[in-house]
Amino acid sequence: MRKIWMFVIVILLILLVIASVVKISGNSVVNSNGNSGTNLDKYSSNSIPAECRLPEGQDLQGWKEHLGHHENTKYCLEYYK
């Protein structure tokens, strides 16, 4: 009976370690622009003109508002749809 309990405890510990590793690797990472989340990577890629890219430390909504206030960058909003 003691061997069964030890086996159960070992299995639970292994599952706990696996769950911790999965949670750590599943966390969002900071991209090259300093923004967290992999969904923001597309807004800092080379497929977007440099003046349209999400700057480091800028939140997405604020950046979109900024782009919309300037005539020469309004076209950039097309990349954020």
N, CA, C and O atoms as a CHARMM CRD file, in Angstrom:
* protein
*
  324
    1    1 MET  N      0.81800  -1.18800   0.00000 PROA 1      0.00000
    2    1 MET  CA     0.00000   0.00000   0.00000 PROA 1      0.00000
    3    1 MET  C      0.87000   1.26200   0.00000 PROA 1      0.00000
    4    1 MET  O      0.53100   2.25600  -0.64300 PROA 1      0.00000
    5    2 ARG  N      1.98000   1.21500   0.71800 PROA 2      0.00000
    6    2 ARG  CA     2.87100   2.35700   0.78600 PROA 2      0.00000
    7    2 ARG  C      3.48900   2.64400  -0.58200 PROA 2      0.00000
    8    2 ARG  O      3.69200   3.80800  -0.92900 PROA 2      0.00000
    9    3 LYS  N      3.78700   1.61700  -1.35400 PROA 3      0.00000
   10    3 LYS  CA     4.34900   1.80000  -2.68800 PROA 3      0.00000
   11    3 LYS  C      3.36000   2.49700  -3.61400 PROA 3      0.00000
   12    3 LYS  O      3.75500   3.31100  -4.44900 PROA 3      0.00000
   13    4 ILE  N      2.09900   2.18500  -3.46900 PROA 4      0.00000
   14    4 ILE  CA     1.06800   2.82200  -4.29700 PROA 4      0.00000
   15    4 ILE  C      1.00800   4.32300  -3.99000 PROA 4      0.00000
   16    4 ILE  O      0.93000   5.14600  -4.90300 PROA 4      0.00000
   17    5 TRP  N      1.04500   4.67100  -2.69700 PROA 5      0.00000
   18    5 TRP  CA     1.00900   6.08200  -2.31100 PROA 5      0.00000
   19    5 TRP  C      2.23700   6.82100  -2.82100 PROA 5      0.00000
   20    5 TRP  O      2.13000   7.95000  -3.30000 PROA 5      0.00000
   21    6 MET  N      3.37200   6.20500  -2.72400 PROA 6      0.00000
   22    6 MET  CA     4.59700   6.82400  -3.22000 PROA 6      0.00000
   23    6 MET  C      4.51600   7.03900  -4.73500 PROA 6      0.00000
   24    6 MET  O      4.93500   8.07700  -5.24600 PROA 6      0.00000
   25    7 PHE  N      3.98000   6.05600  -5.43500 PROA 7      0.00000
   26    7 PHE  CA     3.81300   6.15200  -6.87400 PROA 7      0.00000
   27    7 PHE  C      2.87100   7.31000  -7.21100 PROA 7      0.00000
   28    7 PHE  O      3.15700   8.08900  -8.12000 PROA 7      0.00000
   29    8 VAL  N      1.77600   7.43200  -6.50700 PROA 8      0.00000
   30    8 VAL  CA     0.80500   8.50700  -6.73300 PROA 8      0.00000
   31    8 VAL  C      1.44800   9.86700  -6.46800 PROA 8      0.00000
   32    8 VAL  O      1.23900  10.80800  -7.23200 PROA 8      0.00000
   33    9 ILE  N      2.21300   9.97400  -5.41200 PROA 9      0.00000
   34    9 ILE  CA     2.87400  11.23500  -5.08100 PROA 9      0.00000
   35    9 ILE  C      3.88800  11.61000  -6.15500 PROA 9      0.00000
   36    9 ILE  O      3.97300  12.77200  -6.55300 PROA 9      0.00000
   37   10 VAL  N      4.64800  10.64000  -6.61900 PROA 10     0.00000
   38   10 VAL  CA     5.63900  10.90000  -7.67100 PROA 10     0.00000
   39   10 VAL  C      4.94000  11.35500  -8.95100 PROA 10     0.00000
   40   10 VAL  O      5.38500  12.30000  -9.60200 PROA 10     0.00000
   41   11 ILE  N      3.86400  10.69400  -9.30400 PROA 11     0.00000
   42   11 ILE  CA     3.11600  11.07100 -10.51100 PROA 11     0.00000
   43   11 ILE  C      2.56600  12.48500 -10.36400 PROA 11     0.00000
   44   11 ILE  O      2.64500  13.27500 -11.30500 PROA 11     0.00000
   45   12 LEU  N      2.01700  12.81300  -9.21900 PROA 12     0.00000
   46   12 LEU  CA     1.48500  14.16300  -8.98800 PROA 12     0.00000
   47   12 LEU  C      2.57900  15.22000  -9.07900 PROA 12     0.00000
   48   12 LEU  O      2.36200  16.29500  -9.63900 PROA 12     0.00000
   49   13 LEU  N      3.74500  14.92000  -8.53400 PROA 13     0.00000
   50   13 LEU  CA     4.86000  15.85900  -8.62200 PROA 13     0.00000
   51   13 LEU  C      5.31000  16.06100 -10.07200 PROA 13     0.00000
   52   13 LEU  O      5.60700  17.18100 -10.48900 PROA 13     0.00000
   53   14 ILE  N      5.35500  14.98400 -10.81500 PROA 14     0.00000
   54   14 ILE  CA     5.72500  15.07600 -12.23300 PROA 14     0.00000
   55   14 ILE  C      4.70700  15.91800 -12.98700 PROA 14     0.00000
   56   14 ILE  O      5.08600  16.75900 -13.80300 PROA 14     0.00000
   57   15 LEU  N      3.43000  15.70600 -12.72900 PROA 15     0.00000
   58   15 LEU  CA     2.38700  16.49400 -13.38600 PROA 15     0.00000
   59   15 LEU  C      2.47200  17.96600 -12.99500 PROA 15     0.00000
   60   15 LEU  O      2.23700  18.84300 -13.82600 PROA 15     0.00000
   61   16 LEU  N      2.80100  18.23500 -11.75600 PROA 16     0.00000
   62   16 LEU  CA     2.95300  19.60900 -11.30000 PROA 16     0.00000
   63   16 LEU  C      4.11000  20.30300 -12.02300 PROA 16     0.00000
   64   16 LEU  O      3.98600  21.45300 -12.44200 PROA 16     0.00000
   65   17 VAL  N      5.21800  19.60500 -12.16200 PROA 17     0.00000
   66   17 VAL  CA     6.36900  20.16900 -12.87500 PROA 17     0.00000
   67   17 VAL  C      6.01400  20.41900 -14.33600 PROA 17     0.00000
   68   17 VAL  O      6.34100  21.47400 -14.87900 PROA 17     0.00000
   69   18 ILE  N      5.35800  19.47500 -14.96700 PROA 18     0.00000
   70   18 ILE  CA     4.96400  19.62800 -16.36900 PROA 18     0.00000
   71   18 ILE  C      4.01700  20.81400 -16.52800 PROA 18     0.00000
   72   18 ILE  O      4.16900  21.61500 -17.45100 PROA 18     0.00000
   73   19 ALA  N      3.04700  20.92600 -15.63500 PROA 19     0.00000
   74   19 ALA  CA     2.09500  22.03900 -15.70400 PROA 19     0.00000
   75   19 ALA  C      2.80700  23.37800 -15.52500 PROA 19     0.00000
   76   19 ALA  O      2.45600  24.35700 -16.18400 PROA 19     0.00000
   77   20 SER  N      3.78900  23.43000 -14.65100 PROA 20     0.00000
   78   20 SER  CA     4.54600  24.67100 -14.43900 PROA 20     0.00000
   79   20 SER  C      5.33900  25.04700 -15.67900 PROA 20     0.00000
   80   20 SER  O      5.37500  26.21700 -16.06200 PROA 20     0.00000
   81   21 VAL  N      5.96400  24.08400 -16.30000 PROA 21     0.00000
   82   21 VAL  CA     6.74400  24.34800 -17.50300 PROA 21     0.00000
   83   21 VAL  C      5.84500  24.82500 -18.63000 PROA 21     0.00000
   84   21 VAL  O      6.19600  25.76300 -19.34500 PROA 21     0.00000
   85   22 VAL  N      4.69800  24.19900 -18.79800 PROA 22     0.00000
   86   22 VAL  CA     3.75900  24.59800 -19.85100 PROA 22     0.00000
   87   22 VAL  C      3.26000  26.01200 -19.59100 PROA 22     0.00000
   88   22 VAL  O      3.15200  26.80700 -20.52500 PROA 22     0.00000
   89   23 LYS  N      2.95800  26.33700 -18.34600 PROA 23     0.00000
   90   23 LYS  CA     2.48300  27.67700 -18.02000 PROA 23     0.00000
   91   23 LYS  C      3.55900  28.71300 -18.28300 PROA 23     0.00000
   92   23 LYS  O      3.26200  29.78100 -18.81900 PROA 23     0.00000
   93   24 ILE  N      4.78500  28.42900 -17.92600 PROA 24     0.00000
   94   24 ILE  CA     5.87700  29.37200 -18.14900 PROA 24     0.00000
   95   24 ILE  C      6.10000  29.57600 -19.63900 PROA 24     0.00000
   96   24 ILE  O      6.24800  30.71600 -20.08100 PROA 24     0.00000
   97   25 SER  N      6.12900  28.52300 -20.41200 PROA 25     0.00000
   98   25 SER  CA     6.37300  28.65900 -21.84000 PROA 25     0.00000
   99   25 SER  C      5.18100  29.25800 -22.56500 PROA 25     0.00000
  100   25 SER  O      5.33200  29.76800 -23.67500 PROA 25     0.00000
  101   26 GLY  N      4.00900  29.21000 -21.97000 PROA 26     0.00000
  102   26 GLY  CA     2.81800  29.77300 -22.58700 PROA 26     0.00000
  103   26 GLY  C      2.62500  31.23700 -22.31000 PROA 26     0.00000
  104   26 GLY  O      1.74700  31.86400 -22.90200 PROA 26     0.00000
  105   27 ASN  N      3.43100  31.81000 -21.41300 PROA 27     0.00000
  106   27 ASN  CA     3.30900  33.23600 -21.10900 PROA 27     0.00000
  107   27 ASN  C      3.71400  34.04700 -22.32000 PROA 27     0.00000
  108   27 ASN  O      4.52600  33.61000 -23.13600 PROA 27     0.00000
  109   28 SER  N      3.13400  35.24800 -22.43100 PROA 28     0.00000
  110   28 SER  CA     3.50400  36.10400 -23.54100 PROA 28     0.00000
  111   28 SER  C      4.92800  36.60000 -23.33300 PROA 28     0.00000
  112   28 SER  O      5.40600  36.73800 -22.20700 PROA 28     0.00000
  113   29 VAL  N      5.57500  36.85900 -24.43400 PROA 29     0.00000
  114   29 VAL  CA     6.94600  37.33800 -24.38800 PROA 29     0.00000
  115   29 VAL  C      6.97800  38.77800 -24.88500 PROA 29     0.00000
  116   29 VAL  O      6.05000  39.22900 -25.55500 PROA 29     0.00000
  117   30 VAL  N      8.02900  39.48400 -24.56300 PROA 30     0.00000
  118   30 VAL  CA     8.18400  40.85100 -25.03000 PROA 30     0.00000
  119   30 VAL  C      8.83600  40.80700 -26.39200 PROA 30     0.00000
  120   30 VAL  O      9.89800  40.20700 -26.56300 PROA 30     0.00000
  121   31 ASN  N      8.19500  41.44700 -27.37100 PROA 31     0.00000
  122   31 ASN  CA     8.74700  41.42500 -28.71600 PROA 31     0.00000
  123   31 ASN  C      9.82000  42.49400 -28.87200 PROA 31     0.00000
  124   31 ASN  O     10.17000  43.16600 -27.90300 PROA 31     0.00000
  125   32 SER  N     10.33300  42.65300 -30.05900 PROA 32     0.00000
  126   32 SER  CA    11.43900  43.57500 -30.28900 PROA 32     0.00000
  127   32 SER  C     11.05600  45.02800 -30.04600 PROA 32     0.00000
  128   32 SER  O     11.93200  45.87800 -29.89000 PROA 32     0.00000
  129   33 ASN  N      9.77700  45.31900 -30.01200 PROA 33     0.00000
  130   33 ASN  CA     9.33300  46.68300 -29.73600 PROA 33     0.00000
  131   33 ASN  C      8.99400  46.89200 -28.27300 PROA 33     0.00000
  132   33 ASN  O      8.53900  47.97500 -27.90500 PROA 33     0.00000
  133   34 GLY  N      9.19900  45.89100 -27.42500 PROA 34     0.00000
  134   34 GLY  CA     8.92800  46.03600 -26.01200 PROA 34     0.00000
  135   34 GLY  C      7.48200  45.79200 -25.64100 PROA 34     0.00000
  136   34 GLY  O      7.10500  45.97200 -24.48300 PROA 34     0.00000
  137   35 ASN  N      6.67400  45.39000 -26.58500 PROA 35     0.00000
  138   35 ASN  CA     5.27300  45.11100 -26.31300 PROA 35     0.00000
  139   35 ASN  C      5.09400  43.63800 -26.03300 PROA 35     0.00000
  140   35 ASN  O      5.70300  42.79600 -26.69300 PROA 35     0.00000
  141   36 SER  N      4.27700  43.32600 -25.07300 PROA 36     0.00000
  142   36 SER  CA     4.08900  41.92600 -24.75000 PROA 36     0.00000
  143   36 SER  C      2.97300  41.34300 -25.59200 PROA 36     0.00000
  144   36 SER  O      2.04300  42.04200 -25.99300 PROA 36     0.00000
  145   37 GLY  N      3.08200  40.05800 -25.85000 PROA 37     0.00000
  146   37 GLY  CA     2.05600  39.37000 -26.60400 PROA 37     0.00000
  147   37 GLY  C      2.48400  39.11900 -28.02500 PROA 37     0.00000
  148   37 GLY  O      2.98200  40.01800 -28.70100 PROA 37     0.00000
  149   38 THR  N      2.29400  37.92000 -28.47300 PROA 38     0.00000
  150   38 THR  CA     2.71300  37.57800 -29.81400 PROA 38     0.00000
  151   38 THR  C      1.80500  38.18800 -30.85900 PROA 38     0.00000
  152   38 THR  O      2.21900  38.32300 -32.01000 PROA 38     0.00000
  153   39 ASN  N      0.59000  38.56200 -30.51000 PROA 39     0.00000
  154   39 ASN  CA    -0.31100  39.18300 -31.47500 PROA 39     0.00000
  155   39 ASN  C      0.19200  40.55000 -31.91700 PROA 39     0.00000
  156   39 ASN  O     -0.15800  41.00600 -33.00600 PROA 39     0.00000
  157   40 LEU  N      0.98800  41.20100 -31.11600 PROA 40     0.00000
  158   40 LEU  CA     1.51100  42.51000 -31.48100 PROA 40     0.00000
  159   40 LEU  C      2.71800  42.42400 -32.39400 PROA 40     0.00000
  160   40 LEU  O      3.11700  43.43400 -32.97400 PROA 40     0.00000
  161   41 ASP  N      3.30500  41.25900 -32.53900 PROA 41     0.00000
  162   41 ASP  CA     4.48100  41.10400 -33.39600 PROA 41     0.00000
  163   41 ASP  C      4.19300  41.52500 -34.82700 PROA 41     0.00000
  164   41 ASP  O      5.06300  42.08100 -35.49800 PROA 41     0.00000
  165   42 LYS  N      2.99000  41.26700 -35.29600 PROA 42     0.00000
  166   42 LYS  CA     2.65700  41.59800 -36.68400 PROA 42     0.00000
  167   42 LYS  C      2.67800  43.10700 -36.92400 PROA 42     0.00000
  168   42 LYS  O      2.83700  43.54700 -38.06200 PROA 42     0.00000
  169   43 TYR  N      2.51900  43.90300 -35.86700 PROA 43     0.00000
  170   43 TYR  CA     2.52400  45.35400 -36.00500 PROA 43     0.00000
  171   43 TYR  C      3.92500  45.94600 -35.95200 PROA 43     0.00000
  172   43 TYR  O      4.09300  47.15400 -36.11800 PROA 43     0.00000
  173   44 SER  N      4.91300  45.12400 -35.72700 PROA 44     0.00000
  174   44 SER  CA     6.28600  45.61500 -35.69400 PROA 44     0.00000
  175   44 SER  C      7.14900  44.92400 -36.74400 PROA 44     0.00000
  176   44 SER  O      8.37100  45.07100 -36.74100 PROA 44     0.00000
  177   45 SER  N      6.52300  44.17800 -37.63200 PROA 45     0.00000
  178   45 SER  CA     7.28300  43.41600 -38.62500 PROA 45     0.00000
  179   45 SER  C      7.69500  44.30300 -39.79300 PROA 45     0.00000
  180   45 SER  O      7.20700  45.42200 -39.94500 PROA 45     0.00000
  181   46 ASN  N      8.58700  43.78900 -40.60000 PROA 46     0.00000
  182   46 ASN  CA     9.07100  44.51900 -41.76800 PROA 46     0.00000
  183   46 ASN  C      8.04400  44.60800 -42.87700 PROA 46     0.00000
  184   46 ASN  O      8.27300  45.30000 -43.86800 PROA 46     0.00000
  185   47 SER  N      6.91800  43.92800 -42.74000 PROA 47     0.00000
  186   47 SER  CA     5.87600  43.99700 -43.75900 PROA 47     0.00000
  187   47 SER  C      5.06200  45.28500 -43.64200 PROA 47     0.00000
  188   47 SER  O      4.23700  45.57900 -44.50800 PROA 47     0.00000
  189   48 ILE  N      5.28600  46.04400 -42.58900 PROA 48     0.00000
  190   48 ILE  CA     4.61300  47.32600 -42.37900 PROA 48     0.00000
  191   48 ILE  C      5.65400  48.43100 -42.55400 PROA 48     0.00000
  192   48 ILE  O      6.77500  48.30000 -42.06200 PROA 48     0.00000
  193   49 PRO  N      5.30200  49.51800 -43.24700 PROA 49     0.00000
  194   49 PRO  CA     6.26700  50.62700 -43.38400 PROA 49     0.00000
  195   49 PRO  C      6.75100  51.10900 -42.02100 PROA 49     0.00000
  196   49 PRO  O      6.00800  51.06900 -41.04100 PROA 49     0.00000
  197   50 ALA  N      7.97800  51.55600 -41.96700 PROA 50     0.00000
  198   50 ALA  CA     8.60300  51.93000 -40.69900 PROA 50     0.00000
  199   50 ALA  C      7.79200  52.95900 -39.92100 PROA 50     0.00000
  200   50 ALA  O      7.69000  52.86500 -38.69800 PROA 50     0.00000
  201   51 GLU  N      7.21500  53.93900 -40.60900 PROA 51     0.00000
  202   51 GLU  CA     6.46400  54.97700 -39.89800 PROA 51     0.00000
  203   51 GLU  C      5.12800  54.47100 -39.35500 PROA 51     0.00000
  204   51 GLU  O      4.47300  55.15700 -38.57000 PROA 51     0.00000
  205   52 CYS  N      4.73000  53.27900 -39.77300 PROA 52     0.00000
  206   52 CYS  CA     3.46200  52.70200 -39.31200 PROA 52     0.00000
  207   52 CYS  C      3.64600  51.68500 -38.18900 PROA 52     0.00000
  208   52 CYS  O      2.67200  51.30400 -37.54000 PROA 52     0.00000
  209   53 ARG  N      4.85300  51.25000 -37.95700 PROA 53     0.00000
  210   53 ARG  CA     5.11300  50.20300 -36.95900 PROA 53     0.00000
  211   53 ARG  C      4.85200  50.69500 -35.54400 PROA 53     0.00000
  212   53 ARG  O      5.08700  51.85600 -35.21000 PROA 53     0.00000
  213   54 LEU  N      4.36300  49.78500 -34.73400 PROA 54     0.00000
  214   54 LEU  CA     4.08800  50.07000 -33.32900 PROA 54     0.00000
  215   54 LEU  C      5.40300  50.32200 -32.59900 PROA 54     0.00000
  216   54 LEU  O      6.23800  49.42000 -32.52500 PROA 54     0.00000
  217   55 PRO  N      5.61300  51.53400 -32.05500 PROA 55     0.00000
  218   55 PRO  CA     6.87600  51.83500 -31.37600 PROA 55     0.00000
  219   55 PRO  C      7.01300  51.13300 -30.02700 PROA 55     0.00000
  220   55 PRO  O      6.02700  50.70300 -29.42800 PROA 55     0.00000
  221   56 GLU  N      8.22200  51.03000 -29.57900 PROA 56     0.00000
  222   56 GLU  CA     8.51900  50.41900 -28.28800 PROA 56     0.00000
  223   56 GLU  C      7.81600  51.18100 -27.17600 PROA 56     0.00000
  224   56 GLU  O      7.89200  52.40800 -27.10400 PROA 56     0.00000
  225   57 GLY  N      7.13500  50.44500 -26.31600 PROA 57     0.00000
  226   57 GLY  CA     6.47100  51.02800 -25.15900 PROA 57     0.00000
  227   57 GLY  C      5.12100  51.64900 -25.44000 PROA 57     0.00000
  228   57 GLY  O      4.44600  52.08400 -24.50700 PROA 57     0.00000
  229   58 GLN  N      4.70900  51.70500 -26.67800 PROA 58     0.00000
  230   58 GLN  CA     3.41700  52.31200 -27.04100 PROA 58     0.00000
  231   58 GLN  C      2.32600  51.25400 -27.02100 PROA 58     0.00000
  232   58 GLN  O      2.51900  50.14900 -27.52800 PROA 58     0.00000
  233   59 ASP  N      1.17900  51.58600 -26.43700 PROA 59     0.00000
  234   59 ASP  CA     0.07100  50.63600 -26.48000 PROA 59     0.00000
  235   59 ASP  C     -0.62700  50.76800 -27.83200 PROA 59     0.00000
  236   59 ASP  O     -0.59500  51.82300 -28.46500 PROA 59     0.00000
  237   60 LEU  N     -1.24800  49.69400 -28.25100 PROA 60     0.00000
  238   60 LEU  CA    -1.83400  49.60800 -29.58600 PROA 60     0.00000
  239   60 LEU  C     -2.90900  50.66600 -29.81300 PROA 60     0.00000
  240   60 LEU  O     -2.89400  51.34700 -30.83800 PROA 60     0.00000
  241   61 GLN  N     -3.83200  50.81400 -28.88200 PROA 61     0.00000
  242   61 GLN  CA    -4.92500  51.76900 -29.06000 PROA 61     0.00000
  243   61 GLN  C     -4.40400  53.20200 -29.15200 PROA 61     0.00000
  244   61 GLN  O     -4.85400  53.97800 -29.99500 PROA 61     0.00000
  245   62 GLY  N     -3.46500  53.54600 -28.29000 PROA 62     0.00000
  246   62 GLY  CA    -2.88500  54.88600 -28.32400 PROA 62     0.00000
  247   62 GLY  C     -2.15900  55.16600 -29.63600 PROA 62     0.00000
  248   62 GLY  O     -2.21500  56.27600 -30.16700 PROA 62     0.00000
  249   63 TRP  N     -1.47900  54.14400 -30.15100 PROA 63     0.00000
  250   63 TRP  CA    -0.75400  54.30600 -31.40900 PROA 63     0.00000
  251   63 TRP  C     -1.72400  54.51000 -32.56400 PROA 63     0.00000
  252   63 TRP  O     -1.48100  55.33500 -33.44500 PROA 63     0.00000
  253   64 LYS  N     -2.80400  53.77200 -32.56200 PROA 64     0.00000
  254   64 LYS  CA    -3.81000  53.93400 -33.61900 PROA 64     0.00000
  255   64 LYS  C     -4.41600  55.34000 -33.57600 PROA 64     0.00000
  256   64 LYS  O     -4.64200  55.95300 -34.62000 PROA 64     0.00000
  257   65 GLU  N     -4.67500  55.83900 -32.38800 PROA 65     0.00000
  258   65 GLU  CA    -5.19500  57.20500 -32.25800 PROA 65     0.00000
  259   65 GLU  C     -4.18200  58.21400 -32.78800 PROA 65     0.00000
  260   65 GLU  O     -4.54800  59.16300 -33.48200 PROA 65     0.00000
  261   66 HSD  N     -2.92300  58.00900 -32.46200 PROA 66     0.00000
  262   66 HSD  CA    -1.86400  58.89800 -32.93200 PROA 66     0.00000
  263   66 HSD  C     -1.79600  58.89500 -34.46000 PROA 66     0.00000
  264   66 HSD  O     -1.71600  59.95500 -35.08100 PROA 66     0.00000
  265   67 LEU  N     -1.82800  57.73300 -35.05300 PROA 67     0.00000
  266   67 LEU  CA    -1.76300  57.63400 -36.51200 PROA 67     0.00000
  267   67 LEU  C     -2.93800  58.34500 -37.16100 PROA 67     0.00000
  268   67 LEU  O     -2.78200  58.99000 -38.19800 PROA 67     0.00000
  269   68 GLY  N     -4.10000  58.23000 -36.56200 PROA 68     0.00000
  270   68 GLY  CA    -5.30100  58.83700 -37.12400 PROA 68     0.00000
  271   68 GLY  C     -5.32100  60.35500 -37.03800 PROA 68     0.00000
  272   68 GLY  O     -6.07700  60.99800 -37.76600 PROA 68     0.00000
  273   69 HSD  N     -4.51100  60.94100 -36.17200 PROA 69     0.00000
  274   69 HSD  CA    -4.48900  62.39100 -36.01600 PROA 69     0.00000
  275   69 HSD  C     -3.59100  63.08100 -37.04100 PROA 69     0.00000
  276   69 HSD  O     -3.61900  64.30700 -37.14800 PROA 69     0.00000
  277   70 HSD  N     -2.81600  62.34000 -37.77800 PROA 70     0.00000
  278   70 HSD  CA    -1.86600  62.93000 -38.72600 PROA 70     0.00000
  279   70 HSD  C     -2.23400  62.51300 -40.14900 PROA 70     0.00000
  280   70 HSD  O     -2.37800  61.32600 -40.44400 PROA 70     0.00000
  281   71 GLU  N     -2.38100  63.49700 -41.01400 PROA 71     0.00000
  282   71 GLU  CA    -2.76900  63.22400 -42.40900 PROA 71     0.00000
  283   71 GLU  C     -1.78600  62.28700 -43.10900 PROA 71     0.00000
  284   71 GLU  O     -2.19300  61.42300 -43.88500 PROA 71     0.00000
  285   72 ASN  N     -0.49600  62.45900 -42.83400 PROA 72     0.00000
  286   72 ASN  CA     0.51000  61.66100 -43.53900 PROA 72     0.00000
  287   72 ASN  C      0.63400  60.22700 -43.01500 PROA 72     0.00000
  288   72 ASN  O      1.34900  59.42200 -43.61200 PROA 72     0.00000
  289   73 THR  N     -0.04800  59.88700 -41.90900 PROA 73     0.00000
  290   73 THR  CA     0.02000  58.51700 -41.40100 PROA 73     0.00000
  291   73 THR  C     -1.34500  57.84400 -41.30100 PROA 73     0.00000
  292   73 THR  O     -1.44300  56.72200 -40.80500 PROA 73     0.00000
  293   74 LYS  N     -2.39300  58.51100 -41.76300 PROA 74     0.00000
  294   74 LYS  CA    -3.72600  57.89000 -41.69100 PROA 74     0.00000
  295   74 LYS  C     -3.78400  56.58000 -42.47900 PROA 74     0.00000
  296   74 LYS  O     -4.51100  55.65900 -42.10800 PROA 74     0.00000
  297   75 TYR  N     -3.01100  56.50300 -43.57100 PROA 75     0.00000
  298   75 TYR  CA    -3.00400  55.26100 -44.36600 PROA 75     0.00000
  299   75 TYR  C     -2.51100  54.07100 -43.54000 PROA 75     0.00000
  300   75 TYR  O     -2.83500  52.92500 -43.85200 PROA 75     0.00000
  301   76 CYS  N     -1.73500  54.33500 -42.49700 PROA 76     0.00000
  302   76 CYS  CA    -1.19000  53.27200 -41.65600 PROA 76     0.00000
  303   76 CYS  C     -2.28900  52.48600 -40.94400 PROA 76     0.00000
  304   76 CYS  O     -2.10300  51.31800 -40.60200 PROA 76     0.00000
  305   77 LEU  N     -3.41600  53.12100 -40.72500 PROA 77     0.00000
  306   77 LEU  CA    -4.50800  52.44000 -40.01500 PROA 77     0.00000
  307   77 LEU  C     -4.99300  51.19800 -40.76700 PROA 77     0.00000
  308   77 LEU  O     -5.58900  50.29900 -40.17500 PROA 77     0.00000
  309   78 GLU  N     -4.73300  51.15900 -42.07100 PROA 78     0.00000
  310   78 GLU  CA    -5.11500  49.97800 -42.86400 PROA 78     0.00000
  311   78 GLU  C     -4.38900  48.72000 -42.38400 PROA 78     0.00000
  312   78 GLU  O     -4.90500  47.61200 -42.52700 PROA 78     0.00000
  313   79 TYR  N     -3.20800  48.88800 -41.82000 PROA 79     0.00000
  314   79 TYR  CA    -2.43300  47.74200 -41.31500 PROA 79     0.00000
  315   79 TYR  C     -2.94800  47.23500 -39.97800 PROA 79     0.00000
  316   79 TYR  O     -2.54700  46.16100 -39.52800 PROA 79     0.00000
  317   80 TYR  N     -3.81900  47.98400 -39.34700 PROA 80     0.00000
  318   80 TYR  CA    -4.28100  47.64100 -38.00300 PROA 80     0.00000
  319   80 TYR  C     -5.73400  47.17100 -37.97600 PROA 80     0.00000
  320   80 TYR  O     -6.36000  47.15600 -36.91600 PROA 80     0.00000
  321   81 LYS  N     -6.26600  46.79300 -39.12000 PROA 81     0.00000
  322   81 LYS  CA    -7.64900  46.27900 -39.18100 PROA 81     0.00000
  323   81 LYS  C     -7.67900  44.80300 -38.91700 PROA 81     0.00000
  324   81 LYS  O     -8.75000  44.19700 -38.92700 PROA 81     0.00000
